[in-house]
Amino acid sequence: MENLIREILKSIGEDPEREGLRKTPHRVAAMYEFLTQGYRATTDSIINGAIFEEDYDEMVCVSDIRFYSLCEHHLLPFFGKAHVGYIPDGKLIGLSKIPRIVDMFAHRLQIQERLTQQIAQCLADALHPKGVGVVIEAEHLCMQMRGVEKQDSFAITSAMRGVFKENVRTRNEFISLIRHHNR
């Protein structure tokens, strides 16, 4: 990868041997290794057995989960907050696992819509809950720095499963909880 970065620097008219750029290929390669570590993680390694039998059937929400990802179309960052809720059906997941699941999928080349779906499906598959809801709000540098150049724009996506999709009251409770928290 370092050789490729050197070639990119040359192709844009830079000298990869000048003092300020000499270590840039190494730094960029290390950065991409970190930003794409989600490819080297699995759901099992993230959850690591932290699913517990419990007679609890009310909504569980973890909101304002900060994430950073790379747009697969331009390799520019998009970032924001994920809000995740589920209604258990006999199984709970350790609360810290939810942000780790968000990060696992965010640390891959992504589009926001797929990221939202992947988080919801991962929890649905792992817990078989009564329902799952995921809402993501994000800013996209590919929209802010280039192309349309709309700096104040952000995108909101949602993925609903089970009772979050079928029951308007459940969905509204989830939306109310994440809105209330954001005030």
N, CA and C of each residue as an Amber inpcrd file, in Angstrom:
protein
   549
   0.8260000  -1.1890000   0.0000000   0.0000000   0.0000000   0.0000000
   0.8740000   1.2590000   0.0000000   1.9930000   1.1880000   0.7050000
   2.8610000   2.3730000   0.7600000   3.3400000   2.7720000  -0.6300000
   3.6620000   1.7930000  -1.4710000   4.0930000   2.1020000  -2.8370000
   2.9700000   2.7600000  -3.6320000   1.7540000   2.3050000  -3.4170000
   0.6070000   2.9080000  -4.1050000   0.4070000   4.3590000  -3.6690000
   0.5710000   4.6250000  -2.3940000   0.4220000   6.0010000  -1.8890000
   1.5080000   6.8890000  -2.4930000   2.7310000   6.3750000  -2.5920000
   3.8130000   7.1400000  -3.2400000   3.4200000   7.4930000  -4.6790000
   2.8300000   6.5170000  -5.3780000   2.4080000   6.7520000  -6.7620000
   1.2960000   7.7940000  -6.8360000   0.3750000   7.7430000  -5.8940000
  -0.6920000   8.7580000  -5.8610000  -0.0850000  10.1370000  -5.6510000
   0.8500000  10.2490000  -4.7190000   1.5010000  11.5430000  -4.4710000
   2.1830000  12.0530000  -5.7440000   2.8690000  11.1770000  -6.4410000
   3.5200000  11.5710000  -7.7000000   2.4830000  12.0130000  -8.7280000
   1.3820000  11.2730000  -8.8210000   0.3840000  11.5590000  -9.8610000
  -0.3390000  12.8850000  -9.6430000  -0.3690000  13.3780000  -8.4060000
  -1.0000000  14.6850000  -8.1770000   0.0230000  15.8230000  -8.2460000
   1.2870000  15.4760000  -8.5520000   2.3040000  16.5020000  -8.7350000
   3.1830000  16.7390000  -7.5250000   3.1480000  15.8490000  -6.5500000
   3.9640000  16.0070000  -5.3470000   5.2300000  15.1800000  -5.4440000
   6.1610000  15.4990000  -4.5910000   7.4080000  14.7510000  -4.4810000
   7.3580000  13.9500000  -3.1860000   7.1380000  12.6290000  -3.2640000
   7.0250000  11.8240000  -2.0500000   8.3170000  11.7610000  -1.2400000
   9.4210000  12.2840000  -1.7860000  10.6880000  12.2830000  -1.0540000
  10.9510000  13.5810000  -0.3220000  10.0900000  14.5690000  -0.4970000
  10.3300000  15.8060000   0.2520000  10.0590000  15.5590000   1.7280000
  10.6710000  16.3570000   2.5730000  10.6740000  16.1040000   4.0160000
   9.2810000  15.8710000   4.5970000   8.3240000  16.6990000   4.2920000
   6.9930000  16.5820000   4.8780000   6.2070000  15.3650000   4.4200000
   6.6250000  14.7630000   3.3050000   5.8770000  13.6330000   2.7470000
   6.5930000  12.2900000   2.8740000   7.8320000  12.2880000   3.3090000
   8.6080000  11.0450000   3.3360000   7.9150000   9.9200000   4.0940000
   7.3090000  10.2240000   5.2130000   6.6600000   9.1810000   6.0330000
   5.1570000   9.0740000   5.7670000   4.6460000   9.9190000   4.8710000
   3.2060000   9.9070000   4.5850000   2.7120000   8.5600000   4.0660000
   3.3940000   7.8950000   3.1480000   2.8880000   6.5870000   2.6970000
   2.7150000   5.5930000   3.8590000   3.6360000   5.5770000   4.7810000
   3.5210000   4.6850000   5.9420000   2.3400000   5.1000000   6.8240000
   2.2130000   6.4100000   7.0770000   1.1070000   6.8900000   7.9200000
  -0.2470000   6.6000000   7.2860000  -0.3660000   6.7980000   5.9800000
  -1.6350000   6.5510000   5.2860000  -1.9680000   5.0580000   5.3080000
  -0.9850000   4.2150000   5.0910000  -1.2260000   2.7690000   5.1440000
  -1.7020000   2.3560000   6.5340000  -1.0630000   2.8860000   7.5810000
  -1.4760000   2.5740000   8.9600000  -2.8840000   3.0950000   9.2300000
  -3.1970000   4.2780000   8.6940000  -4.5340000   4.8460000   8.8730000
  -5.5900000   3.9430000   8.2440000  -5.3640000   3.4930000   7.0080000
  -6.3320000   2.6270000   6.3500000  -6.4660000   1.2860000   7.0670000
  -5.3780000   0.7900000   7.6140000  -5.4330000  -0.4440000   8.4030000
  -6.3900000  -0.2690000   9.5840000  -6.2910000   0.8870000  10.2590000
  -7.1670000   1.1680000  11.3940000  -8.6100000   1.3980000  10.9440000
  -8.7950000   2.2210000   9.9180000 -10.1470000   2.5950000   9.4860000
 -10.9240000   1.4430000   8.8610000 -10.2400000   0.3770000   8.4820000
 -10.9170000  -0.7700000   7.8790000 -10.8010000  -2.0280000   8.7390000
 -10.5380000  -1.8620000  10.0130000 -10.3790000  -3.0190000  10.8930000
 -11.6650000  -3.8280000  11.0430000 -12.7900000  -3.2800000  10.6500000
 -14.0510000  -4.0140000  10.6980000 -14.0680000  -5.2420000   9.8070000
 -13.2510000  -5.2470000   8.7570000 -13.1570000  -6.4240000   7.8960000
 -12.5120000  -7.6020000   8.6140000 -11.7330000  -7.3110000   9.6280000
 -11.0150000  -8.3650000  10.3440000 -11.7120000  -8.7560000  11.6450000
 -12.9060000  -8.2380000  11.8760000 -13.6870000  -8.5700000  13.0700000
 -14.8950000  -9.4030000  12.6630000 -15.3840000 -10.1750000  13.6030000
 -16.6020000 -10.9500000  13.3690000 -17.5970000 -10.6400000  14.4790000
 -18.8450000 -10.9240000  14.1840000 -19.8790000 -10.7350000  15.2040000
 -19.5550000 -11.5520000  16.4480000 -19.1350000 -12.7920000  16.2710000
 -18.8090000 -13.6430000  17.4210000 -17.6800000 -13.0610000  18.2540000
 -16.6440000 -12.5220000  17.5890000 -15.5280000 -11.9550000  18.3520000
 -15.9400000 -10.6770000  19.0820000 -16.8510000  -9.9290000  18.5090000
 -17.3190000  -8.6940000  19.1510000 -18.2320000  -9.0220000  20.3300000
 -19.2040000  -9.8850000  20.1210000 -20.1560000 -10.2230000  21.1870000
 -19.4740000 -11.0340000  22.2830000 -18.5890000 -11.9390000  21.9050000
 -17.7500000 -12.6740000  22.8520000 -18.5470000 -13.2910000  24.0080000
 -19.6830000 -13.8800000  23.6750000 -20.4700000 -14.5850000  24.6890000
 -21.2980000 -13.7080000  25.6070000 -21.3410000 -12.4080000  25.3580000
 -22.0510000 -11.4860000  26.2610000 -23.5370000 -11.3940000  25.9360000
 -24.1870000 -12.5480000  25.8040000 -25.6420000 -12.6300000  25.6520000
 -26.1520000 -13.3850000  26.8690000 -27.1310000 -12.7860000  27.5340000
 -27.5770000 -13.3110000  28.8180000 -29.0770000 -13.5870000  28.8040000
 -29.4630000 -14.7240000  29.3530000 -30.8770000 -15.0540000  29.5200000
 -31.4350000 -14.1450000  30.6150000 -32.5280000 -13.4740000  30.2990000
 -33.1370000 -12.5710000  31.2840000 -34.6020000 -12.3810000  30.9350000
 -35.4480000 -12.3920000  31.9480000 -36.8810000 -12.1770000  31.7600000
 -37.1590000 -10.6710000  31.7690000 -36.7690000 -10.0050000  30.6940000
 -36.9670000  -8.5680000  30.5440000 -37.5020000  -8.3390000  29.1470000
 -38.6370000  -7.6310000  29.0410000 -39.2350000  -7.4590000  27.7220000
 -39.6150000  -6.0170000  27.4120000 -38.9000000  -5.0920000  28.0150000
 -39.0980000  -3.6640000  27.7260000 -37.9710000  -3.1850000  26.8140000
 -38.1580000  -2.0110000  26.2280000 -37.1940000  -1.4880000  25.2730000
 -35.8490000  -1.1790000  25.9330000 -34.7940000  -1.5260000  25.2230000
 -33.4230000  -1.1950000  25.6090000 -32.8650000  -0.3040000  24.5040000
 -32.3780000   0.8800000  24.8660000 -31.8270000   1.8080000  23.8710000
 -30.4190000   2.2350000  24.2580000 -29.5700000   2.3040000  23.2760000
 -28.2600000   2.9360000  23.4320000 -28.2130000   3.9900000  22.3280000
 -28.1330000   5.2460000  22.7300000 -28.1990000   6.3050000  21.7230000
 -26.9270000   7.1410000  21.7260000 -26.8150000   7.9590000  20.7040000
 -25.6740000   8.8580000  20.5240000 -24.3490000   8.1070000  20.4620000
 -24.3410000   6.9950000  19.7540000 -23.1060000   6.2300000  19.5680000
 -22.3400000   6.8960000  18.4240000 -21.2680000   7.5830000  18.7580000
 -20.4450000   8.2450000  17.7430000 -19.7470000   7.2040000  16.8780000
 -19.7400000   7.4370000  15.5890000 -19.0270000   6.5320000  14.6850000
 -18.3750000   7.3380000  13.5700000 -17.3880000   6.7140000  12.9540000
 -16.6800000   7.2740000  11.8050000 -16.5520000   6.1500000  10.7870000
 -16.8360000   6.4710000   9.5290000 -16.7440000   5.4720000   8.4830000
 -16.1910000   6.1210000   7.2240000 -15.9430000   5.3030000   6.2110000
 -15.4750000   5.7920000   4.9180000 -16.4980000   5.4570000   3.8450000
 -16.8780000   6.4590000   3.0880000 -17.7870000   6.2750000   1.9600000
 -17.0990000   5.4180000   0.9060000 -17.7560000   4.3620000   0.4770000
 -17.1400000   3.4630000  -0.4930000 -17.0430000   4.0720000  -1.8900000
 -17.7510000   5.1610000  -2.1340000 -17.7270000   5.7730000  -3.4610000
 -16.5490000   6.7230000  -3.6590000 -16.1230000   7.4070000  -2.5720000
 -15.0570000   8.4030000  -2.7050000 -13.9260000   8.2180000  -1.6910000
 -14.0700000   7.2500000  -0.7780000 -13.1100000   7.0290000   0.3070000
 -12.9400000   8.2640000   1.1880000 -14.0000000   9.0660000   1.2760000
 -14.0200000  10.1990000   2.1880000 -14.8360000   9.8120000   3.4200000
 -14.5370000  10.4410000   4.5560000 -15.2570000  10.0880000   5.7830000
 -16.7210000  10.5080000   5.7690000 -17.5240000   9.7060000   6.4440000
 -18.8310000  10.1530000   6.9230000 -18.9000000   9.7400000   8.3800000
 -19.5980000  10.5440000   9.1610000 -19.5620000  10.3540000  10.6100000
 -20.8250000  10.9160000  11.2270000 -21.1340000  10.4320000  12.4040000
 -22.3210000  10.9190000  13.0860000 -22.6360000  10.0870000  14.2990000
 -23.9430000   9.8740000  14.4930000 -24.4230000   9.1530000  15.6600000
 -25.3760000   8.0500000  15.2380000 -25.2430000   6.9240000  15.9110000
 -26.1750000   5.8100000  15.7260000 -27.0000000   5.6770000  16.9960000
 -28.2640000   5.3800000  16.8220000 -29.1860000   5.1350000  17.9330000
 -29.7480000   3.7370000  17.7160000 -29.6170000   2.8970000  18.7200000
 -29.9910000   1.4910000  18.5790000 -30.9170000   1.1030000  19.7220000
 -32.0300000   0.4640000  19.3690000 -32.9480000  -0.0390000  20.3860000
 -33.4270000  -1.4350000  20.0210000 -33.7870000  -2.1860000  21.0520000
 -34.3690000  -3.5050000  20.8000000 -35.2850000  -3.8720000  21.9600000
 -36.2060000  -4.7660000  21.6860000 -37.0750000  -5.3170000  22.7210000
 -36.7260000  -6.7950000  22.8390000 -36.1400000  -7.1810000  23.9760000
 -35.6760000  -8.5600000  24.1560000 -36.8220000  -9.5600000  24.1740000
 -36.4720000 -10.7670000  23.8360000 -37.3840000 -11.9010000  23.9580000
 -36.6360000 -13.0090000  24.7030000 -36.2360000 -12.6770000  25.9350000
 -35.5320000 -13.6460000  26.7750000 -34.0210000 -13.5290000  26.7560000
 -33.4700000 -12.6760000  25.8820000 -32.0170000 -12.5350000  25.7930000
 -31.6360000 -11.0600000  25.7720000 -30.6320000 -10.7290000  26.5850000
 -30.0490000  -9.3880000  26.5860000 -28.6150000  -9.4870000  26.0980000
 -28.1390000  -8.4110000  25.5090000 -26.7300000  -8.3340000  25.1160000
 -26.0610000  -7.3010000  26.0100000 -24.8010000  -7.5310000  26.3710000
 -24.0630000  -6.5410000  27.1520000 -24.1160000  -5.1950000  26.4530000
 -24.4500000  -4.1520000  27.1850000 -24.6570000  -2.8380000  26.5700000
 -23.4350000  -2.3430000  25.7970000 -22.2400000  -2.6430000  26.2760000
 -21.0340000  -2.1710000  25.5820000 -20.8460000  -2.8510000  24.2300000
 -21.5330000  -3.9460000  24.0060000 -21.3890000  -4.6570000  22.7300000
 -22.0780000  -3.9190000  21.5950000 -23.0990000  -3.1390000  21.9200000
 -23.8370000  -2.4270000  20.8640000 -22.9380000  -1.3950000  20.1670000
 -22.2320000  -0.5130000  20.8980000 -21.3090000   0.3910000  20.1920000
 -20.1930000  -0.3530000  19.4570000 -19.7780000  -1.4930000  19.9840000
 -18.7400000  -2.2690000  19.2980000 -19.2580000  -2.8430000  17.9790000
 -20.5130000  -3.2380000  17.9580000 -21.1250000  -3.7230000  16.7120000
 -21.2050000  -2.5740000  15.7010000 -21.6220000  -1.3990000  16.1740000
 -21.6660000  -0.2170000  15.2990000 -20.2840000   0.0200000  14.6920000
 -19.2510000   0.0200000  15.5380000 -17.8930000   0.2730000  15.0470000
 -17.4060000  -0.8060000  14.0870000 -17.7380000  -2.0590000  14.3610000
 -17.2940000  -3.1390000  13.4730000 -17.7760000  -2.8830000  12.0420000
 -19.0510000  -2.5350000  11.8940000 -19.5780000  -2.2990000  10.5530000
 -19.1480000  -0.9400000  10.0020000 -18.9770000   0.0580000  10.8720000
 -18.5380000   1.3830000  10.4120000 -17.0970000   1.3490000   9.9150000
 -16.2860000   0.4540000  10.4660000 -14.8840000   0.3660000  10.0580000
 -14.7060000  -0.5460000   8.8460000 -15.5690000  -0.3260000   7.8710000
 -15.5000000  -0.9660000   6.5620000 -15.8780000   0.1140000   5.5460000
 -15.5340000  -0.0780000   4.2980000 -16.0360000   0.8560000   3.2910000
 -17.5450000   0.6970000   3.2700000 -18.2740000   1.8150000   3.3360000
 -19.7020000   1.7300000   3.5950000 -20.5020000   2.7300000   2.7820000
 -21.7910000   2.4890000   2.7990000 -22.7930000   3.5040000   2.5330000
 -23.6820000   3.5050000   3.7730000 -24.2370000   4.6420000   4.0990000
 -24.9930000   4.7660000   5.3480000 -26.1750000   3.8140000   5.3940000
 -26.8460000   3.6430000   4.2730000 -28.0210000   2.7760000   4.2430000
 -27.6610000   1.3370000   4.6180000 -26.5650000   0.8330000   4.0570000
 -26.1390000  -0.5350000   4.3650000 -25.6970000  -0.6470000   5.8190000
 -24.9480000   0.3370000   6.3000000 -24.4950000   0.3390000   7.6920000
 -25.6830000   0.2120000   8.6420000 -26.7300000   0.9690000   8.3820000
 -27.9350000   0.9350000   9.2210000 -28.5490000  -0.4590000   9.2190000
 -28.6840000  -1.0420000   8.0390000 -29.2640000  -2.3820000   7.9060000
 -28.4000000  -3.4440000   8.5790000 -27.0880000  -3.3500000   8.4180000
 -26.1920000  -4.3580000   8.9920000 -26.2650000  -4.3910000  10.5180000
 -26.3270000  -3.2340000  11.1360000 -26.4140000  -3.1720000  12.6000000
 -27.7130000  -3.8160000  13.0640000 -28.8090000  -3.4450000  12.4230000
 -30.1170000  -4.0010000  12.8030000 -30.1410000  -5.5140000  12.6120000
 -29.6380000  -5.9820000  11.4740000 -29.6800000  -7.4190000  11.1900000
 -28.7700000  -8.2050000  12.1290000 -27.6390000  -7.6420000  12.4680000
 -26.7170000  -8.3060000  13.3960000 -27.3930000  -8.5550000  14.7460000
 -28.0720000  -7.5420000  15.2650000 -28.7580000  -7.7070000  16.5640000
 -29.9450000  -8.6610000  16.4280000 -30.6540000  -8.5820000  15.3210000
 -31.7780000  -9.4980000  15.1110000 -31.2890000 -10.9480000  15.0660000
 -30.1860000 -11.1810000  14.3700000 -29.6420000 -12.5380000  14.2570000
 -29.0750000 -13.0450000  15.5840000 -28.4320000 -12.1730000  16.3280000
 -27.7720000 -12.5910000  17.5710000 -28.7540000 -12.8220000  18.7120000
 -29.8220000 -11.9970000  18.7710000 -30.7130000 -12.0220000  19.9360000
 -32.0930000 -12.6050000  19.6650000 -32.5210000 -12.6280000  18.4180000
 -33.8970000 -13.0060000  18.0810000 -34.8830000 -12.2400000  18.9690000
 -34.7410000 -10.9130000  18.9980000 -35.6070000 -10.0960000  19.8560000
 -36.9920000  -9.9340000  19.2310000 -37.8800000  -9.3150000  19.9970000
 -39.2090000  -8.9960000  19.4610000 -39.1070000  -7.9240000  18.3850000
 -38.0730000  -7.1110000  18.4750000 -37.8630000  -6.0760000  17.4680000
 -36.5660000  -5.3420000  17.6850000 -36.0980000  -4.7080000  16.6010000
 -34.8750000  -3.9020000  16.6210000 -35.1410000  -2.6380000  15.8340000
 -34.6090000  -1.5190000  16.3290000 -34.6520000  -0.2650000  15.5940000
 -33.2830000   0.3810000  15.5870000 -32.8750000   0.8890000  14.4310000
 -31.6060000   1.6010000  14.3050000 -31.8680000   2.8720000  13.5100000
 -31.4030000   3.9930000  14.0300000 -31.4590000   5.2660000  13.3130000
 -30.0410000   5.8230000  13.2990000 -29.6140000   6.2530000  12.1190000
 -28.2890000   6.8540000  11.9840000 -28.4370000   8.2390000  11.3790000
 -27.7610000   9.2070000  12.0130000 -27.6720000  10.5790000  11.5100000
 -26.2080000  10.8230000  11.1900000 -25.9070000  11.2580000   9.9560000
 -24.4960000  11.4060000   9.5980000 -24.2520000  12.5680000   8.6450000
 -23.0510000  13.0990000   8.7630000 -22.5300000  14.0890000   7.8280000
 -21.5910000  13.3630000   6.8870000 -21.6550000  13.7230000   5.6020000
 -20.8520000  13.0580000   4.5790000 -19.9180000  14.0770000   3.9300000
 -18.6190000  13.8810000   4.1190000 -17.6700000  14.8120000   3.5200000
 -17.6910000  14.7530000   1.9970000 -18.1500000  13.6340000   1.4190000
 -18.2630000  13.5720000  -0.0390000 -19.3440000  14.5390000  -0.5420000
 -20.2960000  14.8830000   0.3210000 -21.3180000  15.8730000  -0.0500000
 -20.8970000  17.2800000   0.3700000 -20.0430000  17.3900000   1.3700000
 -19.6760000  18.6940000   1.8950000 -18.4330000  19.2900000   1.2420000
 -17.4620000  18.4500000   0.8910000 -16.1880000  18.9370000   0.3560000
 -16.1380000  18.9810000  -1.1630000 -16.9610000  18.1750000  -1.8220000
 -16.8880000  18.0420000  -3.2690000 -18.3030000  17.9260000  -3.8150000
 -18.4350000  17.8030000  -5.0880000 -19.7510000  17.5990000  -5.6910000
 -20.7180000  18.7190000  -5.3500000 -21.7750000  18.3780000  -4.6570000
 -22.8420000  19.3300000  -4.3570000 -22.4110000  20.4040000  -3.3480000
 -21.4060000  20.1450000  -2.5290000 -20.8360000  21.0840000  -1.5520000
 -21.8950000  21.7110000  -0.6390000 -22.6450000  20.8930000   0.0270000
 -23.6610000  21.3600000   0.9740000 -23.1840000  21.0680000   2.3940000
 -22.5220000  22.0530000   2.9970000 -21.8520000  21.8570000   4.2740000
 -22.7890000  21.6110000   5.4570000 -23.9940000  22.0750000   5.4030000
 -24.8930000  21.9190000   6.5510000 -25.8530000  20.7460000   6.4010000
 -25.6190000  19.9010000   5.4310000 -26.5380000  18.7880000   5.2120000
 -26.1110000  17.5660000   6.0160000 -27.0830000  16.7440000   6.3380000
 -26.8000000  15.4510000   6.9430000 -27.8870000  14.4950000   6.5080000
 -27.5930000  13.2150000   6.6020000 -28.5260000  12.1800000   6.1640000
 -29.0100000  11.3960000   7.3790000 -30.2640000  10.9890000   7.3330000
 -30.8460000  10.1660000   8.3920000 -31.3880000   8.9020000   7.7360000
 -31.0090000   7.7580000   8.2800000 -31.5160000   6.4760000   7.7870000
 -32.0470000   5.6780000   8.9690000 -32.9500000   4.7710000   8.6740000
 -33.4810000   3.9080000   9.7300000 -33.6500000   2.4970000   9.1990000
 -33.5890000   1.5580000  10.1330000 -33.8790000   0.1570000   9.8400000
 -34.7070000  -0.3640000  11.0020000 -35.8520000  -0.8820000  10.7070000
 -36.7540000  -1.3970000  11.7380000 -37.0360000  -2.8660000  11.4630000
 -37.0400000  -3.6420000  12.5260000 -37.3270000  -5.0740000  12.4420000
 -38.3860000  -5.4200000  13.4790000 -39.1910000  -6.4390000  13.1990000
 -40.1690000  -6.9460000  14.1620000 -41.1530000  -5.8820000  14.5980000
 -41.3910000  -5.7920000  15.9050000 -42.4090000  -4.8670000  16.4210000
 -42.0680000  -3.4070000  16.1490000 -40.7990000  -3.0790000  15.9110000
 -40.4520000  -1.7020000  15.5620000 -41.0150000  -1.3390000  14.2010000
 -41.1430000  -2.3250000  13.3350000 -41.6870000  -2.0890000  12.0020000
 -43.2090000  -2.2610000  11.9900000 -43.6850000  -3.2350000  12.7460000
 -45.1060000  -3.5890000  12.6920000 -45.9940000  -2.7200000  13.5900000
 -45.4390000  -2.1940000  14.6580000 -46.2430000  -1.5060000  15.6570000
 -45.8460000  -0.0340000  15.7280000 -46.7680000   0.8440000  15.3320000
 -46.4910000   2.2840000  15.2940000 -46.1730000   2.8130000  16.6890000
 -46.8560000   2.3370000  17.7040000 -46.5880000   2.8090000  19.0790000
 -45.1630000   2.4690000  19.5150000 -44.6980000   1.2700000  19.2020000
 -43.3410000   0.8690000  19.5630000 -42.3210000   1.7320000  18.8250000
 -42.5250000   1.9120000  17.5270000 -41.6190000   2.7510000  16.7340000
 -41.6090000   4.1760000  17.2720000 -42.7830000   4.7170000  17.5800000
 -42.8590000   6.0820000  18.1070000 -42.1860000   6.2150000  19.4680000
 -42.2960000   5.1810000  20.3100000 -41.6070000   5.2090000  21.6020000
 -40.0950000   5.2900000  21.3860000 -39.5840000   4.4840000  20.4730000
 -38.1540000   4.4960000  20.1630000 -37.7200000   5.8730000  19.6680000
 -38.4560000   6.4160000  18.7050000 -38.1160000   7.7340000  18.1580000
 -38.1830000   8.7900000  19.2540000 -39.1860000   8.7100000  20.1030000
 -39.3170000   9.6550000  21.2130000 -38.1400000   9.5680000  22.1770000
 -37.7080000   8.3590000  22.4800000 -36.5730000   8.1810000  23.3930000
 -35.2890000   8.7590000  22.8250000 -35.0560000   8.5440000  21.5390000
 -33.7940000   9.0770000  20.9910000 -33.8870000  10.5790000  20.7640000
 -35.0610000  11.1010000  20.4660000 -35.2260000  12.5620000  20.3380000
 -35.0720000  13.2400000  21.6960000 -35.7040000  12.6530000  22.7120000
 -35.6530000  13.2330000  24.0550000 -34.2060000  13.3160000  24.5350000
 -33.4440000  12.2830000  24.2510000 -32.0480000  12.2570000  24.6770000
 -31.2160000  13.3090000  23.9650000 -31.5800000  13.6400000  22.7150000
 -30.7960000  14.5960000  21.9290000 -31.0620000  16.0470000  22.2820000
 -31.9850000  16.3140000  23.1680000 -32.2890000  17.7210000  23.5110000
 -31.3160000  18.2860000  24.4910000
